[in-house]
Amino acid sequence: MNEEIIQNINERLDRAIDKGREILEDEDLQVRLEELKDKSESTIRKNPLKSVAIGLAVGFIAAKIFTSKD
């Protein structure tokens, strides 16, 4: 029974890895990511102070969420 479970997990992992490779090799995705990067850089260059303030706020909120008081 354990071997059957391990075999099932291995097959599912293989399918997930293959799907991940397909996604990463998708040329449309690469183009969209490049466009998103260019647009983000442009926005940051136009509004540097606002961009820094947003980055600090997001970092502060993430630190509050992921830091425990224990």
PDB file of N, H, CA, C and O in Angstrom:
ATOM      1  N   MET A   1       0.820  -1.199   0.000  1.00  0.00           N
ATOM      2  CA  MET A   1       0.000   0.000   0.000  1.00  0.00           C
ATOM      3  C   MET A   1       0.862   1.262   0.000  1.00  0.00           C
ATOM      4  O   MET A   1       0.551   2.218  -0.710  1.00  0.00           O
ATOM      5  N   ASN A   2       1.934   1.277   0.780  1.00  0.00           N
ATOM      6  H   ASN A   2       2.186   0.500   1.357  1.00  0.00           H
ATOM      7  CA  ASN A   2       2.800   2.451   0.809  1.00  0.00           C
ATOM      8  C   ASN A   2       3.457   2.703  -0.541  1.00  0.00           C
ATOM      9  O   ASN A   2       3.630   3.849  -0.955  1.00  0.00           O
ATOM     10  N   GLU A   3       3.825   1.610  -1.229  1.00  0.00           N
ATOM     11  H   GLU A   3       3.684   0.679  -0.893  1.00  0.00           H
ATOM     12  CA  GLU A   3       4.430   1.770  -2.543  1.00  0.00           C
ATOM     13  C   GLU A   3       3.443   2.366  -3.530  1.00  0.00           C
ATOM     14  O   GLU A   3       3.825   3.154  -4.395  1.00  0.00           O
ATOM     15  N   GLU A   4       2.193   2.001  -3.408  1.00  0.00           N
ATOM     16  H   GLU A   4       1.883   1.361  -2.705  1.00  0.00           H
ATOM     17  CA  GLU A   4       1.151   2.556  -4.278  1.00  0.00           C
ATOM     18  C   GLU A   4       0.997   4.057  -4.038  1.00  0.00           C
ATOM     19  O   GLU A   4       0.853   4.829  -4.985  1.00  0.00           O
ATOM     20  N   ILE A   5       1.027   4.462  -2.788  1.00  0.00           N
ATOM     21  H   ILE A   5       1.144   3.835  -2.018  1.00  0.00           H
ATOM     22  CA  ILE A   5       0.915   5.882  -2.445  1.00  0.00           C
ATOM     23  C   ILE A   5       2.110   6.643  -2.989  1.00  0.00           C
ATOM     24  O   ILE A   5       1.952   7.717  -3.569  1.00  0.00           O
ATOM     25  N   ILE A   6       3.305   6.095  -2.806  1.00  0.00           N
ATOM     26  H   ILE A   6       3.433   5.222  -2.334  1.00  0.00           H
ATOM     27  CA  ILE A   6       4.524   6.752  -3.292  1.00  0.00           C
ATOM     28  C   ILE A   6       4.499   6.862  -4.815  1.00  0.00           C
ATOM     29  O   ILE A   6       4.873   7.894  -5.371  1.00  0.00           O
ATOM     30  N   GLN A   7       4.062   5.808  -5.484  1.00  0.00           N
ATOM     31  H   GLN A   7       3.758   4.969  -5.032  1.00  0.00           H
ATOM     32  CA  GLN A   7       3.957   5.822  -6.945  1.00  0.00           C
ATOM     33  C   GLN A   7       2.984   6.909  -7.401  1.00  0.00           C
ATOM     34  O   GLN A   7       3.272   7.641  -8.349  1.00  0.00           O
ATOM     35  N   ASN A   8       1.846   7.017  -6.738  1.00  0.00           N
ATOM     36  H   ASN A   8       1.612   6.422  -5.968  1.00  0.00           H
ATOM     37  CA  ASN A   8       0.848   8.029  -7.064  1.00  0.00           C
ATOM     38  C   ASN A   8       1.426   9.429  -6.876  1.00  0.00           C
ATOM     39  O   ASN A   8       1.232  10.304  -7.721  1.00  0.00           O
ATOM     40  N   ILE A   9       2.128   9.637  -5.781  1.00  0.00           N
ATOM     41  H   ILE A   9       2.286   8.927  -5.094  1.00  0.00           H
ATOM     42  CA  ILE A   9       2.734  10.949  -5.520  1.00  0.00           C
ATOM     43  C   ILE A   9       3.772  11.266  -6.584  1.00  0.00           C
ATOM     44  O   ILE A   9       3.822  12.392  -7.081  1.00  0.00           O
ATOM     45  N   ASN A  10       4.608  10.284  -6.945  1.00  0.00           N
ATOM     46  H   ASN A  10       4.568   9.370  -6.541  1.00  0.00           H
ATOM     47  CA  ASN A  10       5.622  10.505  -7.980  1.00  0.00           C
ATOM     48  C   ASN A  10       4.998  10.872  -9.319  1.00  0.00           C
ATOM     49  O   ASN A  10       5.497  11.760 -10.011  1.00  0.00           O
ATOM     50  N   GLU A  11       3.930  10.211  -9.686  1.00  0.00           N
ATOM     51  H   GLU A  11       3.525   9.490  -9.124  1.00  0.00           H
ATOM     52  CA  GLU A  11       3.250  10.527 -10.947  1.00  0.00           C
ATOM     53  C   GLU A  11       2.678  11.933 -10.921  1.00  0.00           C
ATOM     54  O   GLU A  11       2.779  12.670 -11.901  1.00  0.00           O
ATOM     55  N   ARG A  12       2.079  12.303  -9.800  1.00  0.00           N
ATOM     56  H   ARG A  12       1.997  11.704  -9.003  1.00  0.00           H
ATOM     57  CA  ARG A  12       1.500  13.645  -9.696  1.00  0.00           C
ATOM     58  C   ARG A  12       2.594  14.711  -9.736  1.00  0.00           C
ATOM     59  O   ARG A  12       2.419  15.760 -10.354  1.00  0.00           O
ATOM     60  N   LEU A  13       3.717  14.442  -9.079  1.00  0.00           N
ATOM     61  H   LEU A  13       3.859  13.590  -8.576  1.00  0.00           H
ATOM     62  CA  LEU A  13       4.834  15.387  -9.112  1.00  0.00           C
ATOM     63  C   LEU A  13       5.399  15.519 -10.519  1.00  0.00           C
ATOM     64  O   LEU A  13       5.713  16.625 -10.958  1.00  0.00           O
ATOM     65  N   ASP A  14       5.532  14.408 -11.227  1.00  0.00           N
ATOM     66  H   ASP A  14       5.277  13.509 -10.870  1.00  0.00           H
ATOM     67  CA  ASP A  14       6.019  14.459 -12.610  1.00  0.00           C
ATOM     68  C   ASP A  14       5.111  15.309 -13.489  1.00  0.00           C
ATOM     69  O   ASP A  14       5.593  16.116 -14.284  1.00  0.00           O
ATOM     70  N   ARG A  15       3.799  15.132 -13.350  1.00  0.00           N
ATOM     71  H   ARG A  15       3.408  14.476 -12.704  1.00  0.00           H
ATOM     72  CA  ARG A  15       2.850  15.936 -14.134  1.00  0.00           C
ATOM     73  C   ARG A  15       2.959  17.417 -13.768  1.00  0.00           C
ATOM     74  O   ARG A  15       2.910  18.278 -14.647  1.00  0.00           O
ATOM     75  N   ALA A  16       3.104  17.713 -12.486  1.00  0.00           N
ATOM     76  H   ALA A  16       3.144  17.014 -11.772  1.00  0.00           H
ATOM     77  CA  ALA A  16       3.216  19.109 -12.044  1.00  0.00           C
ATOM     78  C   ALA A  16       4.494  19.747 -12.580  1.00  0.00           C
ATOM     79  O   ALA A  16       4.482  20.901 -13.008  1.00  0.00           O
ATOM     80  N   ILE A  17       5.593  19.001 -12.557  1.00  0.00           N
ATOM     81  H   ILE A  17       5.603  18.064 -12.209  1.00  0.00           H
ATOM     82  CA  ILE A  17       6.863  19.518 -13.079  1.00  0.00           C
ATOM     83  C   ILE A  17       6.760  19.772 -14.575  1.00  0.00           C
ATOM     84  O   ILE A  17       7.222  20.804 -15.063  1.00  0.00           O
ATOM     85  N   ASP A  18       6.156  18.835 -15.310  1.00  0.00           N
ATOM     86  H   ASP A  18       5.781  17.997 -14.914  1.00  0.00           H
ATOM     87  CA  ASP A  18       5.985  19.021 -16.756  1.00  0.00           C
ATOM     88  C   ASP A  18       5.123  20.243 -17.055  1.00  0.00           C
ATOM     89  O   ASP A  18       5.432  21.015 -17.963  1.00  0.00           O
ATOM     90  N   LYS A  19       4.057  20.418 -16.306  1.00  0.00           N
ATOM     91  H   LYS A  19       3.806  19.791 -15.569  1.00  0.00           H
ATOM     92  CA  LYS A  19       3.192  21.583 -16.516  1.00  0.00           C
ATOM     93  C   LYS A  19       3.942  22.875 -16.202  1.00  0.00           C
ATOM     94  O   LYS A  19       3.795  23.871 -16.910  1.00  0.00           O
ATOM     95  N   GLY A  20       4.740  22.857 -15.146  1.00  0.00           N
ATOM     96  H   GLY A  20       4.860  22.048 -14.571  1.00  0.00           H
ATOM     97  CA  GLY A  20       5.545  24.034 -14.796  1.00  0.00           C
ATOM     98  C   GLY A  20       6.525  24.389 -15.895  1.00  0.00           C
ATOM     99  O   GLY A  20       6.710  25.565 -16.210  1.00  0.00           O
ATOM    100  N   ARG A  21       7.158  23.376 -16.484  1.00  0.00           N
ATOM    101  H   ARG A  21       7.008  22.421 -16.228  1.00  0.00           H
ATOM    102  CA  ARG A  21       8.079  23.627 -17.600  1.00  0.00           C
ATOM    103  C   ARG A  21       7.345  24.253 -18.783  1.00  0.00           C
ATOM    104  O   ARG A  21       7.841  25.193 -19.405  1.00  0.00           O
ATOM    105  N   GLU A  22       6.163  23.726 -19.088  1.00  0.00           N
ATOM    106  H   GLU A  22       5.760  22.963 -18.583  1.00  0.00           H
ATOM    107  CA  GLU A  22       5.382  24.274 -20.201  1.00  0.00           C
ATOM    108  C   GLU A  22       5.043  25.739 -19.955  1.00  0.00           C
ATOM    109  O   GLU A  22       5.125  26.563 -20.865  1.00  0.00           O
ATOM    110  N   ILE A  23       4.662  26.059 -18.721  1.00  0.00           N
ATOM    111  H   ILE A  23       4.595  25.389 -17.981  1.00  0.00           H
ATOM    112  CA  ILE A  23       4.301  27.440 -18.390  1.00  0.00           C
ATOM    113  C   ILE A  23       5.513  28.351 -18.546  1.00  0.00           C
ATOM    114  O   ILE A  23       5.405  29.435 -19.121  1.00  0.00           O
ATOM    115  N   LEU A  24       6.665  27.920 -18.039  1.00  0.00           N
ATOM    116  H   LEU A  24       6.752  27.040 -17.572  1.00  0.00           H
ATOM    117  CA  LEU A  24       7.866  28.751 -18.102  1.00  0.00           C
ATOM    118  C   LEU A  24       8.378  28.933 -19.524  1.00  0.00           C
ATOM    119  O   LEU A  24       9.004  29.947 -19.832  1.00  0.00           O
ATOM    120  N   GLU A  25       8.116  27.957 -20.396  1.00  0.00           N
ATOM    121  H   GLU A  25       7.607  27.133 -20.146  1.00  0.00           H
ATOM    122  CA  GLU A  25       8.580  28.045 -21.773  1.00  0.00           C
ATOM    123  C   GLU A  25       7.589  28.752 -22.688  1.00  0.00           C
ATOM    124  O   GLU A  25       7.880  28.942 -23.869  1.00  0.00           O
ATOM    125  N   ASP A  26       6.441  29.141 -22.183  1.00  0.00           N
ATOM    126  H   ASP A  26       6.204  28.987 -21.224  1.00  0.00           H
ATOM    127  CA  ASP A  26       5.414  29.811 -22.972  1.00  0.00           C
ATOM    128  C   ASP A  26       5.916  31.191 -23.390  1.00  0.00           C
ATOM    129  O   ASP A  26       6.190  32.039 -22.541  1.00  0.00           O
ATOM    130  N   GLU A  27       6.035  31.415 -24.696  1.00  0.00           N
ATOM    131  H   GLU A  27       5.813  30.726 -25.386  1.00  0.00           H
ATOM    132  CA  GLU A  27       6.558  32.678 -25.202  1.00  0.00           C
ATOM    133  C   GLU A  27       5.622  33.846 -24.907  1.00  0.00           C
ATOM    134  O   GLU A  27       6.088  34.952 -24.632  1.00  0.00           O
ATOM    135  N   ASP A  28       4.318  33.621 -24.958  1.00  0.00           N
ATOM    136  H   ASP A  28       3.939  32.722 -25.180  1.00  0.00           H
ATOM    137  CA  ASP A  28       3.371  34.693 -24.647  1.00  0.00           C
ATOM    138  C   ASP A  28       3.559  35.169 -23.218  1.00  0.00           C
ATOM    139  O   ASP A  28       3.501  36.368 -22.944  1.00  0.00           O
ATOM    140  N   LEU A  29       3.784  34.236 -22.312  1.00  0.00           N
ATOM    141  H   LEU A  29       3.832  33.262 -22.534  1.00  0.00           H
ATOM    142  CA  LEU A  29       4.014  34.591 -20.915  1.00  0.00           C
ATOM    143  C   LEU A  29       5.275  35.433 -20.792  1.00  0.00           C
ATOM    144  O   LEU A  29       5.298  36.428 -20.067  1.00  0.00           O
ATOM    145  N   GLN A  30       6.323  35.030 -21.503  1.00  0.00           N
ATOM    146  H   GLN A  30       6.304  34.222 -22.092  1.00  0.00           H
ATOM    147  CA  GLN A  30       7.579  35.780 -21.445  1.00  0.00           C
ATOM    148  C   GLN A  30       7.385  37.217 -21.949  1.00  0.00           C
ATOM    149  O   GLN A  30       7.925  38.162 -21.374  1.00  0.00           O
ATOM    150  N   VAL A  31       6.621  37.364 -23.014  1.00  0.00           N
ATOM    151  H   VAL A  31       6.182  36.596 -23.481  1.00  0.00           H
ATOM    152  CA  VAL A  31       6.360  38.700 -23.566  1.00  0.00           C
ATOM    153  C   VAL A  31       5.554  39.538 -22.573  1.00  0.00           C
ATOM    154  O   VAL A  31       5.861  40.708 -22.344  1.00  0.00           O
ATOM    155  N   ARG A  32       4.517  38.927 -21.986  1.00  0.00           N
ATOM    156  H   ARG A  32       4.267  37.977 -22.172  1.00  0.00           H
ATOM    157  CA  ARG A  32       3.690  39.654 -21.016  1.00  0.00           C
ATOM    158  C   ARG A  32       4.497  40.053 -19.791  1.00  0.00           C
ATOM    159  O   ARG A  32       4.326  41.153 -19.265  1.00  0.00           O
ATOM    160  N   LEU A  33       5.376  39.167 -19.333  1.00  0.00           N
ATOM    161  H   LEU A  33       5.515  38.273 -19.760  1.00  0.00           H
ATOM    162  CA  LEU A  33       6.207  39.507 -18.177  1.00  0.00           C
ATOM    163  C   LEU A  33       7.167  40.645 -18.494  1.00  0.00           C
ATOM    164  O   LEU A  33       7.402  41.516 -17.657  1.00  0.00           O
ATOM    165  N   GLU A  34       7.715  40.635 -19.689  1.00  0.00           N
ATOM    166  H   GLU A  34       7.525  39.927 -20.369  1.00  0.00           H
ATOM    167  CA  GLU A  34       8.615  41.719 -20.106  1.00  0.00           C
ATOM    168  C   GLU A  34       7.856  43.042 -20.183  1.00  0.00           C
ATOM    169  O   GLU A  34       8.370  44.075 -19.754  1.00  0.00           O
ATOM    170  N   GLU A  35       6.639  43.019 -20.724  1.00  0.00           N
ATOM    171  H   GLU A  35       6.221  42.180 -21.072  1.00  0.00           H
ATOM    172  CA  GLU A  35       5.820  44.235 -20.783  1.00  0.00           C
ATOM    173  C   GLU A  35       5.475  44.728 -19.383  1.00  0.00           C
ATOM    174  O   GLU A  35       5.514  45.931 -19.123  1.00  0.00           O
ATOM    175  N   LEU A  36       5.140  43.820 -18.488  1.00  0.00           N
ATOM    176  H   LEU A  36       5.108  42.843 -18.699  1.00  0.00           H
ATOM    177  CA  LEU A  36       4.830  44.183 -17.113  1.00  0.00           C
ATOM    178  C   LEU A  36       6.046  44.797 -16.429  1.00  0.00           C
ATOM    179  O   LEU A  36       5.924  45.782 -15.701  1.00  0.00           O
ATOM    180  N   LYS A  37       7.221  44.211 -16.665  1.00  0.00           N
ATOM    181  H   LYS A  37       7.320  43.411 -17.256  1.00  0.00           H
ATOM    182  CA  LYS A  37       8.457  44.745 -16.090  1.00  0.00           C
ATOM    183  C   LYS A  37       8.717  46.166 -16.599  1.00  0.00           C
ATOM    184  O   LYS A  37       9.035  47.062 -15.817  1.00  0.00           O
ATOM    185  N   ASP A  38       8.581  46.364 -17.905  1.00  0.00           N
ATOM    186  H   ASP A  38       8.323  45.637 -18.540  1.00  0.00           H
ATOM    187  CA  ASP A  38       8.805  47.686 -18.487  1.00  0.00           C
ATOM    188  C   ASP A  38       7.824  48.718 -17.941  1.00  0.00           C
ATOM    189  O   ASP A  38       8.208  49.842 -17.619  1.00  0.00           O
ATOM    190  N   LYS A  39       6.556  48.328 -17.840  1.00  0.00           N
ATOM    191  H   LYS A  39       6.244  47.415 -18.102  1.00  0.00           H
ATOM    192  CA  LYS A  39       5.534  49.237 -17.319  1.00  0.00           C
ATOM    193  C   LYS A  39       5.808  49.580 -15.852  1.00  0.00           C
ATOM    194  O   LYS A  39       5.650  50.728 -15.437  1.00  0.00           O
ATOM    195  N   SER A  40       6.217  48.579 -15.073  1.00  0.00           N
ATOM    196  H   SER A  40       6.345  47.646 -15.410  1.00  0.00           H
ATOM    197  CA  SER A  40       6.523  48.811 -13.662  1.00  0.00           C
ATOM    198  C   SER A  40       7.707  49.764 -13.512  1.00  0.00           C
ATOM    199  O   SER A  40       7.671  50.686 -12.696  1.00  0.00           O
ATOM    200  N   GLU A  41       8.751  49.537 -14.303  1.00  0.00           N
ATOM    201  H   GLU A  41       8.780  48.789 -14.966  1.00  0.00           H
ATOM    202  CA  GLU A  41       9.924  50.412 -14.248  1.00  0.00           C
ATOM    203  C   GLU A  41       9.543  51.848 -14.606  1.00  0.00           C
ATOM    204  O   GLU A  41      10.009  52.794 -13.971  1.00  0.00           O
ATOM    205  N   SER A  42       8.709  52.006 -15.611  1.00  0.00           N
ATOM    206  H   SER A  42       8.330  51.238 -16.128  1.00  0.00           H
ATOM    207  CA  SER A  42       8.284  53.337 -16.032  1.00  0.00           C
ATOM    208  C   SER A  42       7.502  54.039 -14.922  1.00  0.00           C
ATOM    209  O   SER A  42       7.728  55.215 -14.638  1.00  0.00           O
ATOM    210  N   THR A  43       6.586  53.309 -14.305  1.00  0.00           N
ATOM    211  H   THR A  43       6.401  52.354 -14.535  1.00  0.00           H
ATOM    212  CA  THR A  43       5.783  53.890 -13.223  1.00  0.00           C
ATOM    213  C   THR A  43       6.659  54.283 -12.046  1.00  0.00           C
ATOM    214  O   THR A  43       6.467  55.345 -11.454  1.00  0.00           O
ATOM    215  N   ILE A  44       7.618  53.435 -11.703  1.00  0.00           N
ATOM    216  H   ILE A  44       7.774  52.573 -12.184  1.00  0.00           H
ATOM    217  CA  ILE A  44       8.513  53.738 -10.581  1.00  0.00           C
ATOM    218  C   ILE A  44       9.374  54.951 -10.898  1.00  0.00           C
ATOM    219  O   ILE A  44       9.602  55.784 -10.020  1.00  0.00           O
ATOM    220  N   ARG A  45       9.857  55.070 -12.128  1.00  0.00           N
ATOM    221  H   ARG A  45       9.672  54.394 -12.841  1.00  0.00           H
ATOM    222  CA  ARG A  45      10.674  56.230 -12.505  1.00  0.00           C
ATOM    223  C   ARG A  45       9.854  57.530 -12.480  1.00  0.00           C
ATOM    224  O   ARG A  45      10.387  58.590 -12.150  1.00  0.00           O
ATOM    225  N   LYS A  46       8.572  57.451 -12.825  1.00  0.00           N
ATOM    226  H   LYS A  46       8.139  56.590 -13.093  1.00  0.00           H
ATOM    227  CA  LYS A  46       7.720  58.636 -12.814  1.00  0.00           C
ATOM    228  C   LYS A  46       7.329  59.045 -11.398  1.00  0.00           C
ATOM    229  O   LYS A  46       7.129  60.231 -11.134  1.00  0.00           O
ATOM    230  N   ASN A  47       7.216  58.079 -10.482  1.00  0.00           N
ATOM    231  H   ASN A  47       7.377  57.116 -10.697  1.00  0.00           H
ATOM    232  CA  ASN A  47       6.771  58.340  -9.113  1.00  0.00           C
ATOM    233  C   ASN A  47       7.696  57.672  -8.099  1.00  0.00           C
ATOM    234  O   ASN A  47       7.274  56.749  -7.402  1.00  0.00           O
ATOM    235  N   PRO A  48       8.952  58.120  -8.002  1.00  0.00           N
ATOM    236  CA  PRO A  48       9.890  57.399  -7.132  1.00  0.00           C
ATOM    237  C   PRO A  48       9.535  57.483  -5.645  1.00  0.00           C
ATOM    238  O   PRO A  48       9.652  56.486  -4.934  1.00  0.00           O
ATOM    239  N   LEU A  49       9.111  58.631  -5.170  1.00  0.00           N
ATOM    240  H   LEU A  49       9.015  59.442  -5.748  1.00  0.00           H
ATOM    241  CA  LEU A  49       8.795  58.759  -3.745  1.00  0.00           C
ATOM    242  C   LEU A  49       7.571  57.929  -3.368  1.00  0.00           C
ATOM    243  O   LEU A  49       7.557  57.261  -2.334  1.00  0.00           O
ATOM    244  N   LYS A  50       6.559  57.977  -4.207  1.00  0.00           N
ATOM    245  H   LYS A  50       6.571  58.519  -5.047  1.00  0.00           H
ATOM    246  CA  LYS A  50       5.367  57.172  -3.955  1.00  0.00           C
ATOM    247  C   LYS A  50       5.716  55.688  -3.984  1.00  0.00           C
ATOM    248  O   LYS A  50       5.202  54.916  -3.175  1.00  0.00           O
ATOM    249  N   SER A  51       6.579  55.285  -4.904  1.00  0.00           N
ATOM    250  H   SER A  51       6.996  55.912  -5.562  1.00  0.00           H
ATOM    251  CA  SER A  51       6.981  53.882  -5.015  1.00  0.00           C
ATOM    252  C   SER A  51       7.718  53.422  -3.759  1.00  0.00           C
ATOM    253  O   SER A  51       7.479  52.322  -3.262  1.00  0.00           O
ATOM    254  N   VAL A  52       8.608  54.260  -3.252  1.00  0.00           N
ATOM    255  H   VAL A  52       8.803  55.154  -3.656  1.00  0.00           H
ATOM    256  CA  VAL A  52       9.339  53.915  -2.031  1.00  0.00           C
ATOM    257  C   VAL A  52       8.368  53.828  -0.852  1.00  0.00           C
ATOM    258  O   VAL A  52       8.459  52.908  -0.040  1.00  0.00           O
ATOM    259  N   ALA A  53       7.448  54.774  -0.757  1.00  0.00           N
ATOM    260  H   ALA A  53       7.374  55.522  -1.417  1.00  0.00           H
ATOM    261  CA  ALA A  53       6.476  54.763   0.343  1.00  0.00           C
ATOM    262  C   ALA A  53       5.611  53.499   0.293  1.00  0.00           C
ATOM    263  O   ALA A  53       5.349  52.882   1.326  1.00  0.00           O
ATOM    264  N   ILE A  54       5.179  53.123  -0.886  1.00  0.00           N
ATOM    265  H   ILE A  54       5.392  53.624  -1.725  1.00  0.00           H
ATOM    266  CA  ILE A  54       4.365  51.910  -1.033  1.00  0.00           C
ATOM    267  C   ILE A  54       5.191  50.680  -0.652  1.00  0.00           C
ATOM    268  O   ILE A  54       4.695  49.788   0.038  1.00  0.00           O
ATOM    269  N   GLY A  55       6.438  50.630  -1.095  1.00  0.00           N
ATOM    270  H   GLY A  55       6.840  51.354  -1.655  1.00  0.00           H
ATOM    271  CA  GLY A  55       7.306  49.507  -0.752  1.00  0.00           C
ATOM    272  C   GLY A  55       7.515  49.391   0.747  1.00  0.00           C
ATOM    273  O   GLY A  55       7.479  48.291   1.300  1.00  0.00           O
ATOM    274  N   LEU A  56       7.735  50.524   1.407  1.00  0.00           N
ATOM    275  H   LEU A  56       7.764  51.416   0.957  1.00  0.00           H
ATOM    276  CA  LEU A  56       7.899  50.511   2.863  1.00  0.00           C
ATOM    277  C   LEU A  56       6.620  50.047   3.561  1.00  0.00           C
ATOM    278  O   LEU A  56       6.672  49.265   4.510  1.00  0.00           O
ATOM    279  N   ALA A  57       5.485  50.528   3.091  1.00  0.00           N
ATOM    280  H   ALA A  57       5.442  51.164   2.320  1.00  0.00           H
ATOM    281  CA  ALA A  57       4.212  50.140   3.705  1.00  0.00           C
ATOM    282  C   ALA A  57       3.957  48.645   3.538  1.00  0.00           C
ATOM    283  O   ALA A  57       3.536  47.976   4.482  1.00  0.00           O
ATOM    284  N   VAL A  58       4.207  48.127   2.355  1.00  0.00           N
ATOM    285  H   VAL A  58       4.548  48.670   1.588  1.00  0.00           H
ATOM    286  CA  VAL A  58       4.013  46.698   2.114  1.00  0.00           C
ATOM    287  C   VAL A  58       4.967  45.876   2.976  1.00  0.00           C
ATOM    288  O   VAL A  58       4.576  44.850   3.532  1.00  0.00           O
ATOM    289  N   GLY A  59       6.209  46.320   3.088  1.00  0.00           N
ATOM    290  H   GLY A  59       6.527  47.153   2.636  1.00  0.00           H
ATOM    291  CA  GLY A  59       7.176  45.622   3.930  1.00  0.00           C
ATOM    292  C   GLY A  59       6.770  45.632   5.394  1.00  0.00           C
ATOM    293  O   GLY A  59       6.894  44.624   6.090  1.00  0.00           O
ATOM    294  N   PHE A  60       6.285  46.777   5.856  1.00  0.00           N
ATOM    295  H   PHE A  60       6.184  47.596   5.290  1.00  0.00           H
ATOM    296  CA  PHE A  60       5.848  46.892   7.250  1.00  0.00           C
ATOM    297  C   PHE A  60       4.674  45.952   7.528  1.00  0.00           C
ATOM    298  O   PHE A  60       4.660  45.243   8.534  1.00  0.00           O
ATOM    299  N   ILE A  61       3.703  45.956   6.635  1.00  0.00           N
ATOM    300  H   ILE A  61       3.714  46.532   5.818  1.00  0.00           H
ATOM    301  CA  ILE A  61       2.524  45.096   6.802  1.00  0.00           C
ATOM    302  C   ILE A  61       2.933  43.620   6.751  1.00  0.00           C
ATOM    303  O   ILE A  61       2.455  42.817   7.553  1.00  0.00           O
ATOM    304  N   ALA A  62       3.807  43.262   5.821  1.00  0.00           N
ATOM    305  H   ALA A  62       4.196  43.913   5.170  1.00  0.00           H
ATOM    306  CA  ALA A  62       4.255  41.865   5.732  1.00  0.00           C
ATOM    307  C   ALA A  62       4.992  41.457   6.998  1.00  0.00           C
ATOM    308  O   ALA A  62       4.812  40.345   7.494  1.00  0.00           O
ATOM    309  N   ALA A  63       5.818  42.349   7.519  1.00  0.00           N
ATOM    310  H   ALA A  63       5.965  43.253   7.115  1.00  0.00           H
ATOM    311  CA  ALA A  63       6.540  42.040   8.769  1.00  0.00           C
ATOM    312  C   ALA A  63       5.571  41.833   9.917  1.00  0.00           C
ATOM    313  O   ALA A  63       5.759  40.926  10.728  1.00  0.00           O
ATOM    314  N   LYS A  64       4.540  42.658  10.000  1.00  0.00           N
ATOM    315  H   LYS A  64       4.387  43.395   9.341  1.00  0.00           H
ATOM    316  CA  LYS A  64       3.541  42.518  11.070  1.00  0.00           C
ATOM    317  C   LYS A  64       2.788  41.189  10.936  1.00  0.00           C
ATOM    318  O   LYS A  64       2.493  40.536  11.937  1.00  0.00           O
ATOM    319  N   ILE A  65       2.481  40.796   9.705  1.00  0.00           N
ATOM    320  H   ILE A  65       2.720  41.326   8.892  1.00  0.00           H
ATOM    321  CA  ILE A  65       1.734  39.563   9.473  1.00  0.00           C
ATOM    322  C   ILE A  65       2.584  38.342   9.823  1.00  0.00           C
ATOM    323  O   ILE A  65       2.098  37.417  10.474  1.00  0.00           O
ATOM    324  N   PHE A  66       3.851  38.333   9.395  1.00  0.00           N
ATOM    325  H   PHE A  66       4.246  39.084   8.866  1.00  0.00           H
ATOM    326  CA  PHE A  66       4.671  37.140   9.506  1.00  0.00           C
ATOM    327  C   PHE A  66       5.518  37.080  10.779  1.00  0.00           C
ATOM    328  O   PHE A  66       6.174  36.069  11.030  1.00  0.00           O
ATOM    329  N   THR A  67       5.514  38.133  11.577  1.00  0.00           N
ATOM    330  H   THR A  67       4.981  38.954  11.373  1.00  0.00           H
ATOM    331  CA  THR A  67       6.263  38.115  12.826  1.00  0.00           C
ATOM    332  C   THR A  67       5.332  37.767  13.972  1.00  0.00           C
ATOM    333  O   THR A  67       4.313  38.422  14.192  1.00  0.00           O
ATOM    334  N   SER A  68       5.703  36.732  14.690  1.00  0.00           N
ATOM    335  H   SER A  68       6.531  36.200  14.512  1.00  0.00           H
ATOM    336  CA  SER A  68       4.861  36.336  15.831  1.00  0.00           C
ATOM    337  C   SER A  68       5.405  36.974  17.104  1.00  0.00           C
ATOM    338  O   SER A  68       6.581  37.326  17.185  1.00  0.00           O
ATOM    339  N   LYS A  69       4.544  37.114  18.077  1.00  0.00           N
ATOM    340  H   LYS A  69       3.588  36.828  18.012  1.00  0.00           H
ATOM    341  CA  LYS A  69       4.942  37.722  19.348  1.00  0.00           C
ATOM    342  C   LYS A  69       5.275  36.660  20.387  1.00  0.00           C
ATOM    343  O   LYS A  69       5.464  36.978  21.560  1.00  0.00           O
ATOM    344  N   ASP A  70       5.349  35.411  19.969  1.00  0.00           N
ATOM    345  H   ASP A  70       5.196  35.152  19.015  1.00  0.00           H
ATOM    346  CA  ASP A  70       5.655  34.324  20.908  1.00  0.00           C
ATOM    347  C   ASP A  70       7.091  34.328  21.331  1.00  0.00           C
ATOM    348  O   ASP A  70       7.505  33.477  22.119  1.00  0.00           O
TER     349      ASP A  70
END
